[in-house]
Amino acid sequence: MIQPKYLFTAFLTGFLFLQACSDNKKDFLITIKTSFGEIKLVLFDQTPKHKDNFIKLSESGFYDSLQFHRVINNFMIQTGDPNSKGSEPGQSIGNGGPGYTIPPEFVPGIIHEKGTIAAARMGDNVNPKKESSGSQFYIVQGKVYTPEELNQLSVKYTELYQYFGNLIERSSYQQIAAQAAQLRQENKVEELQELILSLKDTIEMEYDIELDNTFSQHQIDIYTTVGGVPHLDGGYTVFGKVVEGLDVIDKIAAVETDPNDQPLESVIMTVEVEKLNRKKIENLYGYQYPEE
C-alpha cells in the first residue's frame, strides 16, 4: 500500500515532469529577410494545414529570392508568387503558385490585426470554397480606426467587393467603373472604399442579399488600438503573427508602386526557419501563446 506522503511525492514528481515538458515545448520562428530589415513571425497551431505548408515551403527554399509583388500602403504587402523570382519591374506577376490550394481554416477570434499573416486566394466567383493559395500570402498593415469609422465599416466587404465587380460590368455603370479604375490607379484606397460603400443599397436590391455585419468587442478593441483590415475578416485564412519587425512592414508598404501595385524597385526576400523553445520566444519577443 502506498502511504500518503509517498503518494504526494509521486504526484509532485509527476507534476514537475509535466511542467518541465511544457516548458521545453518548441515552436518554429520564421524570419523574413529583406533589404528593409527583418520580419519575425510565429505561426498559429489553430491553423495546422497552413502552418505545416508554410514551414515545408520555407525549409525547402521555395520562398528565397521571391519578391513582394503587390504592395498597398495602409492595407497589406503580398508575396509568394514563384514567378516573381528573377522578374523585372513592370513584368506581369502575381498569379503563380505551387500547383495546389489549401482548405480554409477560419478561427473565431483570429482577425486581420496589424502584423498578422494571411493566405491570399482567388475570388469567390471562381473559388466559392475560399481555398487558400498554396504559397502566396500577405502581411497586414492596415490602419487604426476610430469607433465612428469602424461603425461605418459594419459591412460584409468581401461580398460587397465581389458584387460591386459584377455590377460595374454592366453598361449602365461604365462611368462608375471608370471612376473606380482611376481611384485604384492613384492608390486612393479609402476613396475607392467610399465609392463601393455608396452602392451598397443598390447592390443589396439588385442581388437580393444582406451585407450588414456586426463587429465583436474583440474586433472593436483591436481595430481601434492596434489597427488592421477589418473588412477581410472571415474571408481569408489568418495563420500567423509578426512578433518583431512591424516597422519593416511600414517601410515596404511605403515604397513607390506602379498602377498594378507592384514596386518600381524589386523588394526581394529570403526566409529562414528556426526551432526554439516557446518560453524563449515569449521572453524574446513578448508573444503569448494561447492556453491549451
C-alpha positions, 0 to 999 in steps of 0.5 A: 500500500502506498502511504500518503506522503509517498503518494504526494511525492509521486504526484509532485514528481509527476507534476514537475515532469509535466511542467518541465515538458511544457516548458521545453515545448518548441515552436518554429520562428520564421524570419523574413529577410529583406533589404528593409530589415527583418520580419519575425513571425510565429505561426498559429497551431489553430491553423495546422494545414497552413502552418505545416505548408508554410514551414515545408515551403520555407525549409525547402527554399521555395520562398528565397529570392521571391519578391513582394509583388503587390504592395498597398500602403495602409492595407497589406504587402503580398508575396509568394508568387514563384514567378516573381523570382528573377522578374523585372519591374513592370513584368506581369506577376502575381498569379503563380503558385505551387500547383495546389490550394489549401482548405480554409481554416477560419478561427473565431477570434483570429482577425486581420490585426496589424502584423498578422499573416494571411493566405491570399486566394482567388475570388469567390466567383471562381473559388466559392470554397475560399481555398487558400493559395498554396504559397502566396500570402500577405502581411497586414498593415492596415490602419487604426480606426476610430469607433465612428469609422469602424461603425461605418465599416459594419459591412460584409466587404468581401461580398460587397467587393465581389458584387460591386465587380459584377455590377460595374460590368454592366453598361449602365455603370461604365462611368462608375467603373471608370471612376473606380479604375482611376481611384485604384490607379492613384492608390486612393484606397479609402476613396475607392472604399467610399465609392463601393460603400455608396452602392451598397443599397443598390447592390443589396436590391439588385442581388437580393442579399444582406451585407450588414455585419456586426463587429465583436468587442474583440474586433472593436478593441483591436481595430481601434488600438492596434489597427488592421483590415477589418473588412477581410475578416472571415474571408481569408485564412489568418495563420500567423503573427509578426512578433518583431519587425512591424516597422519593416512592414511600414517601410515596404508598404511605403515604397513607390508602386506602379498602377498594378501595385507592384514596386518600381524597385524589386523588394526581394526576400529570403526566409529562414526557419528556426526551432526554439523553445516557446518560453524563449520566444515569449521572453524574446519577443513578448508573444503569448501563446494561447492556453491549451 
